Amino acid sequence: MSEEITGATLYIVPTPIGNLEDITYRAVKILAGVDLIAAEDTRTTKVLLDAYKIQRPLMSFFSQNESVRVPQILGRLKEGLSVALVSDAGTPGISDPAYSIITACIGEGIRIVPLPGPTAFVPVLVASGFPTHSFAFEGFLPHKKGRATKLGELKDEARTIVLYESPHRILKTLDDLKNALGDREAVVGREMTKKFEEILRGSLSSIHATLCAKAIKGEFVIVLAGSQS
């Protein structure tokens, strides 16, 4: 089915989390046809656009400039332009600032078209072997304020738990999870879809020990077995 790109529409376009071949035909068509692309990092997005020979105007949109960019993007949409919203990797709105522009568009009655596509946590969750019929996606844990409270809440969570973490904080987070939730079974994925993709399985302490012996690079997905109590 051929899709016509229409003005005054915000297209939410997922982008590959590593392997550029994971983009959909539909996403390429939307990116090549919209009037403007709002990107978390224009340099990162340009690599993707160059790979598919797409040349469209780019505007940066990230957490530090969203208060300025939201009204600017709304203005373009109200003028009748079509805008594609992309993050550096994965689906906009999952642990990134897309929430603010999406809610603003809803408030203004602007049409929103979300495309399906890559997310970092889904491949690791599916490969974990833990129950997937119901799970709790928590994104990044708070760094300081509220961290202990959140960990306390997760202790009795019976569903499979999914978290994101950076390479700089992964060891601390695994340690904090073990201390708060017990040394339960986990699956940790890093560099998903990329050359050095790796999935580690075992207890939190054993995965921590394995990572201590490695050069820690790449973004991480942590999948935890739910509480059995």
Secondary structure as GFF3:
##gff-version 3
##sequence-region A 1 229
A	DSSP	beta_strand	9	12	.	.	.	ID=ss1
A	DSSP	three_ten_helix	20	22	.	.	.	ID=ss2
A	DSSP	alpha_helix	25	33	.	.	.	ID=ss3
A	DSSP	beta_strand	36	39	.	.	.	ID=ss4
A	DSSP	alpha_helix	42	51	.	.	.	ID=ss5
A	DSSP	beta_strand	58	60	.	.	.	ID=ss6
A	DSSP	alpha_helix	66	78	.	.	.	ID=ss7
A	DSSP	beta_strand	82	86	.	.	.	ID=ss8
A	DSSP	alpha_helix	98	107	.	.	.	ID=ss9
A	DSSP	beta_strand	111	114	.	.	.	ID=ss10
A	DSSP	alpha_helix	121	128	.	.	.	ID=ss11
A	DSSP	beta_strand	135	140	.	.	.	ID=ss12
A	DSSP	alpha_helix	147	154	.	.	.	ID=ss13
A	DSSP	beta_strand	160	165	.	.	.	ID=ss14
A	DSSP	alpha_helix	170	181	.	.	.	ID=ss15
A	DSSP	beta_strand	185	190	.	.	.	ID=ss16
A	DSSP	beta_strand	198	203	.	.	.	ID=ss17
A	DSSP	alpha_helix	204	212	.	.	.	ID=ss18
A	DSSP	beta_strand	220	224	.	.	.	ID=ss19
###
